[in-house]
Amino acid sequence: METKHLALLLPIGVFLYLIFTQKPKLETHPSTGKEKYYLKFNKDEIFKNLLGTEGHFRNIKEKGVDTEGFLNCAVKHLADAEGHLDEAISHSLVAETAEKSEKFRQLRNKTRDFRHNLQAGKVSAERGIEEIREIRNEFEAFNPEYDISKCIACTIDVTVKKDGKVLGLGGLDGAA
């Protein structure tokens, strides 16, 4: 009977030996696509939050006063963009280049400074629109796939006429 018990323990012992002595093979190389996938996700979120922030500043400028809480939303969009910029720093270091990672770091710092100034009440609606557009333009400069000036859907030539008078794009005299 003792031999039977030893025979049963042997496979268990070999299994435990293999588990504790073998190092797991974890792939972290960009060829897995994981880092590129998350970087793309971060870029999409950064882009959406920068546009969202700009929209809230535009609403304040049009209304003259923030009675709707647009600045609160702008702070939230900036904080979210900042978080995705944090992640993009490390993902781009693996999936792209150290230079691109540094650009994300600089943009994260600029976004953070802007958010802090906004929270301290140091940013007017007019200056807010200008500054968020500067940040977005900087993002688009090193991520050309997000450059809305090159967006095919955004550059469709549309002329609107009313009573024979050319009004421009969407009746806004070409204003975007």
JOPE-V149713 format. One record per residue. N is the residue number from 1. RES is the residue in one letter. BURIAL is b if it has 9 or more other C-alpha atoms within 8 Angstrom, else e. Layout:
# JOPE-V149713
n=N res=RES burial=BURIAL
n=N res=RES burial=BURIAL
This chain:
# JOPE-V149713
n=1 res=M burial=e
n=2 res=E burial=e
n=3 res=T burial=e
n=4 res=K burial=e
n=5 res=H burial=e
n=6 res=L burial=e
n=7 res=A burial=e
n=8 res=L burial=e
n=9 res=L burial=e
n=10 res=L burial=e
n=11 res=P burial=e
n=12 res=I burial=e
n=13 res=G burial=e
n=14 res=V burial=e
n=15 res=F burial=e
n=16 res=L burial=e
n=17 res=Y burial=e
n=18 res=L burial=e
n=19 res=I burial=e
n=20 res=F burial=e
n=21 res=T burial=e
n=22 res=Q burial=e
n=23 res=K burial=e
n=24 res=P burial=e
n=25 res=K burial=e
n=26 res=L burial=e
n=27 res=E burial=e
n=28 res=T burial=e
n=29 res=H burial=e
n=30 res=P burial=b
n=31 res=S burial=e
n=32 res=T burial=e
n=33 res=G burial=e
n=34 res=K burial=e
n=35 res=E burial=b
n=36 res=K burial=b
n=37 res=Y burial=e
n=38 res=Y burial=b
n=39 res=L burial=b
n=40 res=K burial=e
n=41 res=F burial=e
n=42 res=N burial=b
n=43 res=K burial=b
n=44 res=D burial=e
n=45 res=E burial=b
n=46 res=I burial=b
n=47 res=F burial=b
n=48 res=K burial=e
n=49 res=N burial=b
n=50 res=L burial=b
n=51 res=L burial=b
n=52 res=G burial=b
n=53 res=T burial=b
n=54 res=E burial=b
n=55 res=G burial=e
n=56 res=H burial=b
n=57 res=F burial=b
n=58 res=R burial=b
n=59 res=N burial=b
n=60 res=I burial=b
n=61 res=K burial=b
n=62 res=E burial=e
n=63 res=K burial=e
n=64 res=G burial=e
n=65 res=V burial=e
n=66 res=D burial=b
n=67 res=T burial=e
n=68 res=E burial=e
n=69 res=G burial=e
n=70 res=F burial=b
n=71 res=L burial=b
n=72 res=N burial=e
n=73 res=C burial=b
n=74 res=A burial=b
n=75 res=V burial=b
n=76 res=K burial=e
n=77 res=H burial=b
n=78 res=L burial=b
n=79 res=A burial=b
n=80 res=D burial=b
n=81 res=A burial=b
n=82 res=E burial=b
n=83 res=G burial=e
n=84 res=H burial=b
n=85 res=L burial=b
n=86 res=D burial=b
n=87 res=E burial=b
n=88 res=A burial=b
n=89 res=I burial=b
n=90 res=S burial=b
n=91 res=H burial=b
n=92 res=S burial=b
n=93 res=L burial=b
n=94 res=V burial=b
n=95 res=A burial=b
n=96 res=E burial=b
n=97 res=T burial=b
n=98 res=A burial=e
n=99 res=E burial=e
n=100 res=K burial=b
n=101 res=S burial=b
n=102 res=E burial=b
n=103 res=K burial=b
n=104 res=F burial=b
n=105 res=R burial=b
n=106 res=Q burial=e
n=107 res=L burial=b
n=108 res=R burial=b
n=109 res=N burial=e
n=110 res=K burial=b
n=111 res=T burial=b
n=112 res=R burial=b
n=113 res=D burial=e
n=114 res=F burial=b
n=115 res=R burial=b
n=116 res=H burial=e
n=117 res=N burial=b
n=118 res=L burial=b
n=119 res=Q burial=e
n=120 res=A burial=e
n=121 res=G burial=e
n=122 res=K burial=e
n=123 res=V burial=e
n=124 res=S burial=e
n=125 res=A burial=b
n=126 res=E burial=e
n=127 res=R burial=e
n=128 res=G burial=b
n=129 res=I burial=b
n=130 res=E burial=e
n=131 res=E burial=b
n=132 res=I burial=b
n=133 res=R burial=b
n=134 res=E burial=e
n=135 res=I burial=b
n=136 res=R burial=b
n=137 res=N burial=b
n=138 res=E burial=b
n=139 res=F burial=b
n=140 res=E burial=b
n=141 res=A burial=e
n=142 res=F burial=e
n=143 res=N burial=e
n=144 res=P burial=e
n=145 res=E burial=e
n=146 res=Y burial=e
n=147 res=D burial=b
n=148 res=I burial=e
n=149 res=S burial=e
n=150 res=K burial=e
n=151 res=C burial=e
n=152 res=I burial=e
n=153 res=A burial=e
n=154 res=C burial=e
n=155 res=T burial=e
n=156 res=I burial=e
n=157 res=D burial=e
n=158 res=V burial=e
n=159 res=T burial=b
n=160 res=V burial=b
n=161 res=K burial=b
n=162 res=K burial=e
n=163 res=D burial=e
n=164 res=G burial=e
n=165 res=K burial=e
n=166 res=V burial=e
n=167 res=L burial=b
n=168 res=G burial=b
n=169 res=L burial=b
n=170 res=G burial=b
n=171 res=G burial=b
n=172 res=L burial=b
n=173 res=D burial=e
n=174 res=G burial=b
n=175 res=A burial=e
n=176 res=A burial=e
